[in-house]
Amino acid sequence: MRFSLRFSIVFVPMIILASQMMLVNGPTVTTSEITQQEGNIVSQSGYTILFDEAHAGSSSAAMTIGNSSFLGWMLEEHGYTCEMNFDQLFDSGILSGIDALILMFPMIALTSAEVTAVHDFVEAGGDLLLVGTDDSNTWFFSPTNLNAVSQTYGITFNMDGWLGVTTDLTSHHLTQDVSSIHSNLDYKLRGCTLGVESPATTVVQFQGNPVVAVSEAGTGKVAAVGALAPFTQYRQGTTWQVEKNDLWQFSLNIFDWFAGVAPRKVNVTDTAIITIGPGPSLSPAELENYGSYTGIIHEHTTHSDGQGTPMEMTWAAYTRGLDYIVMTDHSYEVPILEGRTGGITGALACRDITEDNGLNMETFIGAELSHGQHSLAFPLTSNIIASTQTEMIEGAHAQGAMITFCHPTISAQYMDAYSKWDAYGYDAIEVDNSGYTDGLFDEGYTRPFYGASDFHNPDRIGQVVTVAFVETPSGPDGKLADTDLVDAILNKRIVIVDSVTNFIYGQKVWVDRYLELMVEAETEIDNAQDAIDLVSVTSNQTLLADLYLRDAEIRLNYGNPSGAIKAALEAETNEALGITLEIINPVPRVRDPLENYILSLNITNNLGQGVEFNTTIFRTLEVTVDTINEMAIVPSGSSSLLNKSQECGDTGYVLTAFNLHGFNTTSSLSPTFFGVGGLINPGTFDAEYAVGYSGTNVTGIFPINRGDIRFLTSGILFYSVGDGWQNVSMSIKTVTIEATVGPYLKGTVVSWWGVVYDMFGGEFEIHGNPFMVTSD
């Protein structure tokens, strides 16, 4: 069926509702929405804020944030300049030219000379933000070293803890347009209360205890906050905020108060652009030599603790337009017995699916070594059996693989290995794991990095992707090789695109190139649509070009601009514009249980030369098929009928998914997929009813299978009680499609039927027998 995929792109997960073909959930980016703001400039020119990590000992650097952070991004969006102190003492002169200093629970005590330097800084007009945390016997972090500085200003960080949301806010610049703050850093770190005496004043309390205070000395200002969460949890744990921008607003207010800027509403765009230095100096011509490859690193199948089978995970990645996947099931210290699964077995199964079906995606072999603090190894050729951290690392290196440190902040037990990162010989670190970043962004300054998917769920594939820039892919036929990905990581030619907390991260040169490619992809997609609009086909026909345009827009949605450009260009070729596909049978596509039927696909070639390509069925649901691989051979100016004998199951959604590949056309055409869906008719709706005070509500229930919700996108129930037809949306649930109407009085007869839509644009009519309400 002819379709058009045109939609507004914003960097949040969404359902694309404009398509008659492929409707998928995915993160999306509009480049116009992520350009730098031109407003919100502070009244003073050149107000510079210094973040400090020189005093972040005992692995607290993994939690404390620097200038490359959501906070740093927001402040720069509002006109401030943010810098970073990695290793300088405060009495070294580093505070010269700085307007504000941020000091977060230093685990390395300041020397007496440093304390004096900070006091002199404030007296001379410098501003100081002090941030504490709970006195933890789990993480062993403490705010105690802040008191050598803070007590001069009448503020003491107490050795205690508080966890919760507070709305007990005193009227002050810091609390302008703020409804709440909280202390919950993903239940890892909490906050501490404050002791406040003159000249300090309390601004925020929790259960009667001060947790935010301010003070002044000389011409400088001091703010003390007894929690780290207000500066990190902007987009995590948002239910802990009364208003969604409370923490953003609170953070901005602190620095506007410091700088003497009148209160203003915080203004943050959907997508944060967080860069970690400029990266290599490359000319535009040199940059164009690098192609971008988008994929996922660190995921799991049912071969360990994942929720998706190898087929389900491969399908999710392929239909989201990814270039590669690194599948990494868990392995431990016990050898994996023959016939058992774990370690590399899930990745091997995914690779078999990819290669056997000619999919346009690479699968790389890895494992998450999980005896100690988890570490990721790839590419692997065999499982690694290790009982110590050192054995994991040595085992990976023995296979020529890279070894990376997984989710460093997942628990306090990881802090020891994190502190020994260099000594162990790790190669790279996860700065993002399924949307959790904590204080890890700054790791990218000094260590190779990537973003980990690690959702264990096929439905969330593509929400965190790693974009690798590769100059000359070294795989067969110019494809991406696992060594190319490793090289890109080790040389920081990486951009992370995260739709969980909505950010783009990497060195500036690669982030800028990524955004340029996104703009190019949008333009090329428009060109492809224009080319398709000039071709006349019937309403039941789908151009091969339509499939490539769909692929281009999906890839754009999932942060794959180079893939989107390639697919859009393929959509513009004469070959793609000259081949149509049409489902001749079954029509309609609602089948009886266990029915035998013929699926007929008519392929028309309007070109001046014959066309051949493979039609591989690489995924089915509730149906058996007689032939998996079959060449479509269509002479010039004619049609060819592809017939598949099928038998459906007894319940749920029916899927036959073709991968079209191996085209003999003059233009190089990539593999693409074409799905044919259907529903199995159980005979009629079931009906349930619920009696209430004003009548009886009636629910129509159509059975489906667990997992069908991934393919069914929406439904409409049409119903009448004798006064004309009305309609209501149907809900796609775990094992049913449902809609409720009413309430009605006893004796009312409800007539109904429905239409259900799938991700490929299929429409399925389902009918229910009239239902009489028998209860009051």
N, C-alpha and C positions, 0 to 999 in steps of 0.2 A: 504494500500500500504506500502511495506517495506520502511523504511527510516532510516536515520542516522543523529543524532544531534551532530556534532562535529564542534567546532568553537573556534576561539581565543577569550579569555576573557580579556576585558579591562574595567576599571571602568568609563564608559560613557554610556549613553543611546544608544542603537544600534538596528538594525534589523537583526535577525539571518536568513541568507539566505540559509543555507545548509540543511534544513530539509524538508522532505516530510510530516511532520505532524504538529507540532505546531510552528508557527513563530510569535514571540511576541517581543515587544520593552521592554527593561529592563536595569537597571543598572547592571553592571557586575564587577567582581573583579578578577584580576590575582595576586595571592600572591607574585609572583616573582617581580612584578612591584611596590610593596609597602614596600619592605624591606628597611632598613636604607641605605643611601648612605655611601660609604667608602671614597669618595673623598671630595674635597672642605674644607679641614681642615685649619683653620686660622694659621698664622705663629706663633703667641703667643699661648702658652698652657694655658688653663683655663681662657679664656676671658669670663667674666660673666656679663650678662645684667640684670638689675633689672627693672621690670615693677612695676608701683605704682598705687594702688587703694585706699590707705589710705586717699587720699585727694579728692576722687570722691563723693562729696555730691550732694544733690538735684537730686538724681537718675541718675547722669551721669555715674555711674558704669555700667548701662545697655548699654551704648554706648562705653565707653572706654574699651580698650582691655588689657588683661594680658598675662602672659606667655603661657597659654593655648589658643592659637589663631592661625590663619593662619600665622601671622607674627612670632610668637614664634616658630612654627613648621619649617618654612622656615629657620630661623636663626640657629636652632639646626641642620637642615639638612646640613648647611654650616659650621658647626664646632663650633658654639657658645653655651654657656650655658645660659639658661634663668631661672630667678627666679621671685618670686612675693612678693610684700609688701602689705599686706592687712590692717594693722593697726598700723604700727610703725612710729614714727616721725623720720625725717631725722637726727636729732641731737641725736638719741638714740644709735648711733653706727651701725645702719643697713647698712650704706654705706661702712663699713669696708670690704675689700675683693671684692668689686664690681668694675667693670671696666667701665660700662656705666649705666646711669640712664635715664629712659624714663618717662617724666612727661607730661600728656595730660590734657589740660585745667582744672586745679584743681579748683573745686568749693568750697573746703575748703581752705582758705588762709593759706599759710605757715607762721609759726611764724617767728619772727626775728631770733631766734636761728636756725631754719631750713634753712632759707635763707643763713645765715652765713655758715652752714654746707655744703650746696650745693656749695657755692663759694669756700670753702676750698677744697672740693672734686675735683672740676675742676682744681684749681691751682696746686693740687698735682698730676695731670695727669689723673683724671677721665674724662669721656666723657659724654655729656649731650644732649639728644634729647628733645626738647620742641615742643609740638604740640598744635595748637590753633583751634578754631572753630568760626563760625559766632556769632555775638552778637545778640542772637535770642530772640524775644519777643513771640515766640511760645513755644520753649523748655526751655527758660530761662537759657540756658547755656551761658558762657562767657569766653573769654581768659584773662580777666583782671588780674587774680591772677598770671599769668605767668610773668607779667612785673616786679614784685619785684625781680625776678631772672634775667630775660633776659636783662633788660636795662643796667646792669653792662657790658654786652658784646656788647652794641651798637644796640640792637634789641628791638623794641616795637611792641607788638601785638595790632593792631588797633581794635577799637570797630565798626566794619563794617561787610560787607559780600561780598563774590564773589562766583559765580556759573558758572562753565564752564571748558573747556579744554584749556590748554596752551601748546604751543610748543616753547615758548620764553625761551630757556634754555641757560645759559652761560656755556662755556666749563669748567668743573670741575669734580673731581672724582665722585661727587654725580650724575652727569648727563651722565656719561659714558654709552653708549649703551641704553640710555633712549630717547624716542621720544616725550613723553608727560607725564603730570600728570593732574589730575582733582580734583575737590572739591565736587563732587556730591555723597553724602551718601544717595542714594535712595530718593532724594529730601527731606530728613528729615533735615539733617545738611549740611551746606555749609562751606565755608572757610572764613578766615579773611586775610586782607593784613597786611604787616609789615612795620614799620618804621625802616630804616637801616642807621646807621651812623658808623663812625670809632670806633672801629677796625673791625666791621662786614663788610661783602661784600654780595651783592645780587647774588644769583645763578639762581633763576627762577622768572619770572615776568608774571603777567596776566594783559593785557591791560595797560602796563607801570607801574604797581604797584608791588613792591616786594611781593612775597608769599613764597619764600624759601631763607634763608640766613644762612651764616656760620660765625663763629668767633672762636678765640682762646684766652686762658688766662693761664698763667703759662705753664704747659705742657699738659693741657687738651684742648679738642675741643668741640665746641658747634654747633649744627645744629638746626635751627628753621624752622618749616613747618606750614604754615597757613591753614591747612586742615587736617581733620582726614581721609578722604576717601583714600589717598594713602596708608594707613596702614590697611584698612579693605576691600576695594572693589576689591580685586584681581580677584574674580570670579563672582561678581555681577556687572551689568552695564558695561560689558566689551566693549561695543561699544563706551564708553567714553575714551577709550585708543586708541592711534594710532597703537601701537603694543601690542599684547595680554599680553606680559610680562613686559610692561613698569613699572607698579607699583611694581611688584616683584623686578625688577632690581633696581629701585630707592631705595627701602627699603634696599636691600642688600648693595648697594653702600654706604649708610650712615654709616653702621657699619663697612664696610671694610675700609672706610676713617678713622673712629675712630681708628680702630685697626692697621692701617698701613699696610693693606693687599693690594697688587697690584690689579688693576681692573680686574675683571673676570666676565664671563657670569653667570647669575643666572641659576640654574638647579633645577627645581621642578618636582617631579613625579606627575602622574595624581591624585593620591590619597593622601590626607593629613591624617596623623595619629596624632590625637590630644587627649592627655590623661590628666586627671585631678587627679593626684596623683596615688599612687600604688594600692589602694584598699586593701581588706583584704588579710592577709597572709594565703594562702591555698596551701597544697601539691598537686602534680599532681593527686594523687589518690582522694583527696577531690574534685578537680576541675572536674574530670570525672563524679562525681555524679550529676553534673548540666547539664541539657539539655538546648539547646537554642530554643527559640520560636520566630519566626519573624512575625511581623504584622504591622498594621497601627493604629495609635491613632489620633482622631480628624479628622473626615470627614463628609461630608454632602451629602444628597440625595435631590431629588425634593420635599421631605416633608418640606424643608425650601428653601435655596438658592443654592442648588447643581444642577449641570447640568445632573447628572445621576439618573435614577430611582433606587429604591432599588435593582431590578434585575440587572441593569447594573453595579452598584457598587459592588454587590456580585459577579457577573460574573468576573469582572476585578480582584478582589482580589483572587478569587479561581483559575483562570487560570494563575495567577502569582505566585502560590504556597505559598500563605501566610498561616500561622497557625491561625491567629486571626485578627479580625477587631473590633475596637471600634467606632461605628457610633454615631455621636453627632450632630444632627440637632439643630437649634437655638430654644430657647424658651424665652419668654419675661415675662412681669409682668401681662399679660392678660391671664386668663384661656383659654385653648384650648378646643373649643366647640366640642361636639360629631360630628363625621364625618369630622372634620378638622384635619390638620396634623401639626406637629411641635414637638420640644422636642424629646421625646423618640420614637415617632411613626415610624420614619424612621428606627431606629435600630431594633424595634420590627418586622417590615416588613422584614428586612434583615435576622433576626434570623429565622423567619418562613420559608423563602426560604432555608436557610442552613439546618434546621432540617427536613423539609418536603422531601427534596431530598437527604438526607444522605450524604451531602458534607463533605469533610475532612477538615473542618475549623470551628473555634468557632467564634460566634458573641456575643459581649458584649454590654450591653445597657447603653447608655450615652446621654448627652445633653450638648449643649453649652449655658450656661445661659447668656443672652445677653442684659439685661436691662442697666446695667452699663458697667464697663470694663469687657470684656467677660471672663468667667470662665468655665472650663470644669469639669463636674461631672460624675463619673461612679464608680461602677455599680449602676444603678438606678432601682427602681421598679415602680415609678410613676413620672409624671412631677412635676417640682418645679416651683412654681409661686413666683417670687421675684421682688421687686421694689427697693431694695438697695443692695449694695455690701455685707453687713452683712447678709441680708436675704438669698442671694445666698449660702453663705458659711454655714450658720446654717442649711439651708434646705438640703444641700448635706449631712452634717454630721448627720442629723437626720435620714437619710436613711442608714447610715453606709457606705456612699460613700466617695471617696477621692475627693477633690476639688483642681483644679490646675489653675494657672494663665496663660491665653492664650496670645500669641504674644505680650510680654510686650513692644516692641519697635515699634509697628505698628503706634502709634501716640503719641503726647505729652500728650494727655489726660490720658494716661495709667500711667504716671509717678507718680501721687499721690498714686494710688493703689499699684504700685510697691514699693514705699517707705514704705508702711504700710503692706507689705507682712506678716511679723511675727505677727503684731498686729491683722490682720484679721484672722490669723490661716490657711493660705493656706498650702496644703500638698506637692505640687510639682510645678515645673515651666517648661514651654516650653523653652528650650534653642535653639531650631531650629524650625522654622515654615515655611514649604514649601521652605526650602533653605535659609531663612533669619535668620542670627544669630547675626549680629551686635557685641555688646560686651558681649554677654550672656554666652559664653563658661565658664567663670570663676564661674558662678553661681553653676556649678556642684561640686565645692569644698565644698560648705556649704549647698546646698539644693538638695533634690531629683529632678530628671529631666527626661525628655523624649523628643523625637522628634515628631513634629506634621506634619501630611500629609497636610490636610487643602487646597487641591488644588481645591476642589469643582468640580472635573472633573475625570470621570472614566479612561480616557486615561493616567492620570498621577499617578494612583495608583501604589505604590511600589517605587516611586522615593525618598521618605523619609520613612524609616522603623525603627521601634524600636525593637531591639532584647533583649528579656528578658531571663535571666538565672534562671531556676527553678530547685530545687533539687528533689522534689517529687510532681508532679502535683496532685491536690486534686479533680479534676473533675471526673464525671462518667467514669468508665473504664480507669482510669489513664489519662484522657484528661486534658488539661489546663483549669483551672477555672479562673473567673474574679478576685477572691481574690488572686490567684497566681500572676497575673500580677500586681495587686496593691502592693503586698508584694515585688516583684522584684523592682518596681519603688521606693518605700519608702526606700529600702536598697541599692539602686544604683547598682543593678545587671543588668545594662542596657548598651547596646551599640547602638549608633545611626549610621545608614549607610545612607548617603545622596549622591545621584548621581546628584543633581542639582549643588552643588558646590564641589562635590567630596571629601568627607571626611568620616573618621570613628572616632567616639568619645566615650569616656567613661573612667572609671578607667582602669589603665594599665593591671591589672590582667584579666579583662573581655575582653578587646580588644585583648590581646595576645591569650586568649582562643578562641575567635572568629576566629582569623586568623589561629590558629592551626586547627580548625574544617573546615575551608575553604580548607586547604591543604588536609585534610582527605577526604573531599567530592570529590575533583578533582581525587584523587587516586581511590576512590570507583567507580566513574563514569567510569574511564578507565577500571576497572575490569568488570563492567557491560557490557560495549561495547564488551570486549573480549568474554564474555560468549555468548552474542547475536550473534556475528560473527560466532560461531560454529554451529548455528542452521540453517538448510536449509528450506527456505520457498519460495513460488512463489512471483513474483514482485507485485502481487495485494494483498498479505496478510500482515497483521500487527500482529506481536506478541504482546501479552499482556505485555511482557517484554519491548517492544519498548515504550509503553505508560509510563511505570514506568521510563525508562531511560529519556524520554522527560521530565517527571515531575522533575526528579533529576536535569537536566540541567537548567530548568526554575527556580527552587528553588535556585540553585547556583547563577544564574544571579541576583536574587532578594534578595540576602543576607540571605538566609535561609540554612545554611550548614547542620544543624542537619536533616532538612527535606530532603535535597538532599541525605545525606548518607542513610537515611531510604528508600527512593524511589529506590536508586541504589541497595541496598541490596535486595529489593523486586524484582527488575529486574533480579537478579541472581538466584532466586528460581526456582526449577524444575517446579512448577505450572505456573509461569509467562512465562517460556520458552516453555511450552507445550501447550499453548492455543493460537489460532490465530483467527483473525477477518477479514472478507472480505466482501466488499460491492458488492453484486450481482446485485442489481437493485436500482435505475435507472443508467444505463450506456448508453450513456453519461449523465452527470448530468446537462444538460440544458433543462429546462422544458418550456412548453407553458403556457401562462397566464391561471390561474384558472384550471389547469390540475389536474385530479385525477390519482393517481398512487400508487404503492406499493413500499415502501422502504424495501429491503430485506438485512438482515445482516446474513451472514453465520458464525457460531461459531464452530470451530473445536477443539476437545479435544484429544490430543495425549498422555494423561496421563494414568496411570493404574487404575484410579478410576474416578467415575463420578464427575461432577462439577456442582454446582448451584450458581447463583448470580443474583442480581436484576439489571435490566436495566431501570433506571428511566430517562425519558426525562425531563430535568430540564430547558431547554431553547429552544425556537423555534423563528424563524423569517420568516415571509411571508409564513407560512404553518400551517395547522391544522392537528392534529394527533388523531387517534381514541383511543389509549390506552397510558397512561402515564407511569404506572408501570407495568412491566412484568418480571417474573422470567425466566431466561435462564437456562434450564435443559439439560445438554449435557452428555450422557453416555460415559463411557470410550471408547476411540478409535473410536469415531464417530463424526458426525456433527449435528448441529441443526440450523434450519433456523428461524430467528426472522423476522416476517413480520409486517409492520406498514402501515395501510391505511392512505394516506395523500392527502390533497388538497392544492396546492400552491396558492399564491396571484397573483397579476397581474404585479408586477414590482420588480426588485431588487434581492437581495441575499436571498437565502433560507438556513435556518439552522435548523438542528435537532441535539441537543447536549445531549448525553447520559451520565449519571453518573453511572458507574459500581461499585457496592458496595454489601456488605453482602456476600462475598465469603465464601463457606463452605470448603475451602481448608485447608490442614494440616498446611501449612505456613500461617501466618497472612498477608493478603494482604489488603492494604488501598484502599479506594475509589479512582477511577481515572476517567477521562472523555475521551469521544470519540466523535468527531464531524464529522457530515456528511453535507457538504455544497453543494450548487448548485446555478445556476443563472436562472432567468426567462427571456426567449427570447421574446422581444417585436415584433419580426418579422424581423427586419433588423436594421442596423445602421441608425441613422439620419446623415446628412452631412451638415456642414456649410463651407463657403468659404470666404476668404478675398483676395481681389484683391490688388496687389502691382505693383510696376514699372516693376518687372521682371517676373510677372506671378501671378497665383492664388494658394494660399495655401488652402488645403482641410483638414478639421477636421472631423474625424469619432467620433460619439458620441453615447455611449451606456448608457441608463438610469439605475440608481440604486436609492436606498433610502438613505435619510440622516441617517448616522450612519453605513452604510455598509462598509465605509472606515476602520472601526475597524477590519473587518474580511478579507477584500481583501488586499493582500500584493503587488501584482505586475501584470503586463500584458505586452504582446508583440503584436504589430500589424504587420502582414505580408501584404505587398502590392506590386503590380506590375503595370507598365504602358506599358507592352509589351516587356520589356527588361530584364526580369528575376525578381525573387522574392527578395525583400529586407525586412528588419524589423527595427522597431523603438520601443522604450519603450512607453507603455501607462501610462497615469497619472490617478491615482485613486483620484477623486475629491469628493466634498461634495455630489452631486447627479448624477454624471456622471463618466464614464470611457472614456477617450479621448486620441486621438493621432492625430498629424498634420503632413501632408506630403506635399511636393511641394517645390518651386512653379512650376506650370505647365501652358502651353499655352492653349488657347481655343481649344476645340476639343479633349483634352487628356482624355482617359478613365482610371480610377483608379479602379483596382480590389483589394479587401482586405478582410481579415479575421483576427481574433485575438484569443489569448489564455490568459485567466485570471486565476490567482492562488489565493487560499485562505490560511488562517492560518493553515488549517488542511492538506495541501498538495493536495487539489483538483485542477484539471485542467478542465477549461470550455472553449470549443470552441464557439466563437460567429462569425457570418457571416454577411457581408453587401453586398447589391447588388452593382454591378459596378456603378461608378459615373462618369458622363461626365462633364468636365469643360466647362461651357457655357459663361464665361466672359474672356476678355483679361486682 
